C-alpha cells in the first residue's frame, strides 16, 4: 500500500566546488495519512534536506517523491504547494517584520484563491482564533508578538491553505519549555480536528515521545531505523538509535508531573 | 514619532540638518515671496547697482549686471532641488528594481545584470556625465539625464546586497512554500525590508546630486544662463576673486549648506529608521 507521501530511493547530492556532498543517501519511506512521523537525527544527518525535498524547495538528485500515488514534478504545481505546508524553526524570521500578521496570513488565501475576496479578512480572524489568538492580532506587527504567539501565527499560516501535510521543522526548539508544551498541545489538537498529517523534524527525543506515532532515525544521510515510537524507545535495533536515546538527559518524576500539569492547562495565549 | 523626536533632540547635528534643509526647501518653494527681487532670476540688468558688496537691500551683494545674489540663490536652489528630485525619481526605481531582480533570481540573470552595473560603476562619474553632455546639448534635461545615468548603479549595488541577505530570511522561504509569485516575493516581501536603507541613501544622495550638478555647471556643461545655478555662479565669480569675493563665497556657501544639510538629515534618518550600515 502506498501512503499519502512516499519517498523511493531518494538521494540528494550537493556540489561544493570540486567536492560532492551526499546529504541524503538512498532513502525510502512512506508517510501514512493522519500520522505524525518524527524524523530524528543530529545536525548534518540530512533531516532538513529531506524536509526541503518534501516541500519542493529543491528536487531530489535521484529517486522519486510521490503524493497520493502521483510522482511530484521538479517544479511543483500550485495544488501541491497548497497541500504541503511548513512551520519553521525560528518564529522571529519566519514572519515578515514589515507586514502585519493579517497580511502574512492572507497570502496563502490570495495565492490559492481560497474563499471570497471580501470574506478573507474574516477567515484570517478565524484562523487566529483556531490557534488560540484573538482575531484583533491581524492588525499587529510581528514585533508586537511573543515567540510563542508568532509560532502560533506561523502554524495558522500553514493551515490557511487547507493543507493536508505539514512539515514541522523543529517548531518548538526556539521556544522556552513552558511555551513549548502549549504549542505541542495545540499541534496535537489541530491534527485531531483537521485530520492533518505531520512530518515532525526534531532532535529532541522527549518531544518525539510526546507527539509522534512513528519515528525515523537518520544518521549521515541514511535512514537507520523506522518504527513505531513505542518500539523505537522500548527496543531500539540500531546502535545509533541506542546512542541517541542514551544521550537524552534523564527526566525526574517531579519534572514529569510538571509537564503533565502544563499539558492539561488551557492553551490560551502562549 | 516619539523616538524620532528623541533622536533629534538628543543629537544637535541631526537637528541642524533638519533646520538647514527646512530653510533650503522653504526658501526654494516660496522664492517668489521671499526673494527681494524675484525678477532678477532672469535676464535683467541694473548697471546702477552692479557688483555691490553685501549691503541693504542686497543681502549677499549684486553680480556683474546688478542682480541681487540672494534672490538668485533662492531660485538656484529651486532648480537644484528639482534636478535632484527628478534624478532620484528615475535612478532609484531603475536601480532598485535591477538590484532586487539580480539579488533574488540569481544565476545568469544576476551575472549579466551585475556585470552591466559594474561597467557603469567603473566609469568615473564626472567623466561619464561630461562625455554625455559633450555629445548632447548642455540643457537642464540633458544634465538630469547624464546624472541619472551615473546614479542608478549605486542603488543596484545597495539593494542587491540587501536582497541577498533578506533572501535567507524565513519569511521568503515561507512565501515560496506557499507558492507566491516571484513578483510578490520581490516587491511585497523583500522590498519593504529594503525601504529604510533606500530612503536614507536617497537623502544623503540629494546633497551629492546637487554637488555633481553644480560641478557640471561650473564646467559650463549644466544649466545655461540666464537661469540661476549655483555652480555657474561660482564659476562666473571666480574670475573676480579676491576683490568681489561675495560673487563666489555666497553661492559656494549655498552649495555647502545644502550638501551638509542633506548629509546630516540622512544620518538622522538612518538613526531614526534603525538602518545599520
Interface residues (C-beta under 8 A of the other chain):
Chain A: X55 X56 X57 X76 X78 X81 X82 X84 X85 X86 X88 X90 X93 X94 X95 X96 X97 X98 X99 X104 X107 X108 X111 X112 X154 X157 X161
Chain B: X169 X170 X171 X173 X174 X175 X176 X177 X178 X179 X180 X181 X184 X188 X189 X192 X193 X195
